[in-house]
Amino acid sequence: MFGLLRKAAGAATTEVLAARNENTDVLEAYCAGAALMATADGTVEDSEKSKAVRMLSASKDLKGLFPADVVEKTFDSYCKKAVDSQGRQELIEEFEDLKRLPDSQKLRDRIFLACKDIAKADGEIEPPEQRRLDVIAKLLDVDPSKFVMDDI
């Protein structure tokens, strides 16, 4: 009897840990995209940081799962990584974890749109930001043209 209970508890623990890891992968992918976008022009402006943390904390995929301070700390640490090639590559690798998740395409679309909103945080998308946004779209395997209402 106790062996059966132990097995059930072990399975439940494994399931909880898998869900936590999945959510962490989503947080890391969102923060990686946000950091790559916020640093596209060489500096993280206050408007970009503020918008990024606010958007990430309120996103459908993260809301209620992580306290705002955890989101902010992750974003800040990823912005520090985004200043050199090796760090940027590490951030890009965060996108790879998404491809194994259910509804991955919808998630990748939402991450791309969050990146686009961060690029527009100061009112317009500058050429370096557009170039970075184009690369992020390719890395996430997102077709930006399908968001037809976005620029109207």
Buried (B, 14 or more C-beta within 10 A) or exposed (E): EEEEEEEEEEEEEEEEEEEEEBBBBBBBBBBBBBBBBBBBBEEBEEBBBEBBBBBBBEBEBBEEBBEEEBBBBBBBEBBEBBEEEEBBEBBBEBBEBBEEBEEBEEBBBBBBBBBBBBBBBBEEBEEEBBEBBEBBBEBBBBEBEEEEEEEE
